[in-house]
Structure formats: structure tokens, C-alpha cells
């Protein structure tokens, strides 16, 4: 799912910071550094947080 999230971010010109702010606003609690590390394949995230990131990026992409 990480690759799909990163691809949508590129297509929608969504920054990591922007994604993290949106993710946090919908209930995520993982920090921005951890989200960035996840997006770069450096660490896994719990399934719930991965799903919240996917929801966040999808909603942000739909708004563009």
C-alpha cells in the first residue's frame, strides 16, 4: 500500500507534511517523522495507520 500512497501523492502534488496534517486531523497519531520514514520504506506502520494514510491521501486527491 505504501507504493500506492506515494504514487497518489506524486500525482496529486501532495506533500508529506500536508498528508500528515490531514491524517492527524482524521484521527492518526503517528508523528510526521514516522510517516515520512514509512513513505520512504524505512519502517512499517500499524495497519490502522496505513489505512488512515490511504483515506487521507484519497480524500486530499479528490479535493484537487
N, C-alpha and C positions, 0 to 999 in steps of 0.2 A: 504494500500500500504506500510505502514511503516514496517510491518512484512515481507513482500516480499523483500524489500530493505535490511533489516537486514539479512535475510536468504541468499541472494546472496552475501552479504559482508562476511558472515561466510564461505560460500562455496569457495569463491574466495580469501580468506585471505586478504580482503581489509580493511585497517584501516579507522577510521573516518577521520583522518587528510588527508589521501590520497584521500578519496572520496570528502572531502570538497575542496581540491585544484583543483581537476578535475571539480567539479561542478562550482566553481568560474571561472575557465578558459572558461567555455562554457556559461557564462552569469549570473550565480547565484550571488546574492548579500547578502544573509543571512550569518551571521557570523558563524564561526566554533562552537562556544558555542551553538548557537541556533540549528544548525544541530545535534549536539550531544544530546541536550535535546529532539529534535524531535525523534531521533532514539531510545531513552530510554522511549518514550511515555510520556514525561513531558510537551510537548507543541505541538500544531498543527502548520503546515506551510501553507501558501497560496498554492492553487492548482498548480500554475505555478512552484513554487519552489519544490513542491513534485514531479512534473513531471520531472523537470530538474535533481533532485537527481536520479530518476529512470533511466533516459537516461544515466547519468554519470556512475552509477553502472553497467548498462548493457554493456556500451562500455568498461569499465575497465575489467569486467568479460570476455568479448570476447577477450580481449588482453592477457589474462592469458593462 
